[in-house]
Amino acid sequence: MSASTGSASDTARVPGVPGADLLAALLDGMDAALCALDADGTVTHWNREAERILGWPAAEAVGRHGFDGWAARSADAEETLARLMRAMTAPGRQVHEFALLRKDGGRVLVRTQTAGVRGADGAPAGVYCAFSEVHVQVDLERSIALSEALFSDASWGVVLVDVDLRPAVVNAYAARALGTARTTLLGRPLGEIVTQGVEQLESALQHVLAAQAPPEPTDLWVTLRGPRGERRRCWRSGFVRLASPLAEGPEPVPLGVGWLFQDVTDARLAEQDADRLRFRWSQLHRAGAAAAECETPTEAAATLLDFALAGFADHVLIDRVLPDGRLVRTLATPSGAPGPVTPTASGGIPLPYAASHPAVQSSARAGCTRASAAPDTPDWSTDRLWPPGMTHALCVPLRARARTLGVATFLRSASRPAFERDDAVYAETVAGRVAAALDAAG
């Protein structure tokens, strides 16, 4: 490597060497500062980033021997040069930190990576040194360390999605949440794992790519497909638009979206249960106050049922038990569109229920009976003399003074979930109040 001098544009130009202009352009375009020294310790190359950090232009740097008197204090210059030149014969790259001098007299702590250069004959010919300010290097290392931590030990899911909305990187938490291996979903559509809710998720990702991330995290309810069947989950999700740090201009082309989420299903279900419980007991309180103003016990029973139906079921039927054990309809909601509970003109004719009918079973054993329609059974509810279109039933005995007075049947359509155990507890409470009113009616 021979020394040369010239303007800043001559940073790496070596006269007479083919491709010198290309080499100069490549070195000046580097993001890292670079200088090179020949075997005697003379500076042969000095790029624009080195000039930016230290303030010394190539015209004043190239051709100098060592750093004494300009880029390093005299007390440090000899040791600095010696440590750099040792890389000429040492294997691999050497990493050092030096305090160098700027042209304006300020000191800059830099971290260097130095490696030897061999000549055509294989003999040591000099060294090259790439350096950057220590705080810049530390920031880079922090960013790398943060990325590694996010994609290994983070306590929330991290998924990098490319511009085609396909996962490019999936961390361990996200893989567990999705029920798949970290590499299984890479490059594949999210719809292969997420069945319900994938449209909302992809819409959020597209919005972030086209505009910007939402200002606050959002809850996404999804249904996952897996070997254990479908699972309903709620993910608290945040999104970050990813753009290349190397891109220039006001609108850099996005690289994709960073999707961060935590599984908050248990917390959200607990909140829903608490809200539902508060609403139901508030309804019971209001129902009791309204029923107290009714003139007849039958009207009070109907009022109690009207309040109980809100948010709980689509229809309710009250069947009174006859002395022979058969049931007769006395109160019901309209069989068409939902409406208020009203008395039924049955004429005292018993219902032709079969012995296996859920209402008969509930009356016989004085206990709750839950039933749901099997798939592809459109006549399930009408076959049981219930309003059409119902798919879930909960039959509760009406007990008062140690006697079964009848059965209350609550019905839900296919748009609602099946009755659960906590639904049965609520229905039993309602049935107890209704039974007391019917008992008072004689």
Secondary structure, DSSP 8 states (H G I E B T S, - for coil): -------GGGTT--TT-TTHHHHHHHHHT-SSEEEEEETTSBEEEE-HHHHHHH---HHHHTT-BSSBTTTB-HHHHHHHHHHHHGGGTSSS-EEEEEEEE-TTS-EEEEEEEEEEEE-TTSSEEEEEEEEEEHHHHHHHHHHHHHHHHHTTT-SSEEEEE-TTS-EEEE-HHHHHHHTS-TTTTTTS-GGGTB-TTHHHHHHHHHHHHHS---SS-EEEEEEEEETTEEEEEEEEEEEEEEE-TT--SSS--EEEEEEEEEE-HHHHHHHHHHHHHHHHHHHHHHHHHHHTT-SSHHHHHHHHHHHHHTTT-SEEEEEEE-TTS-EEEEEE--SSS----EE---TT------TT-HHHHHHHHTS-EEEE--TT-TTHHHHTTS-TTEEEEEEEEEEETTEEEEEEEEEEETTS----HHHHHHHHHHHHHHHHHHHHT-
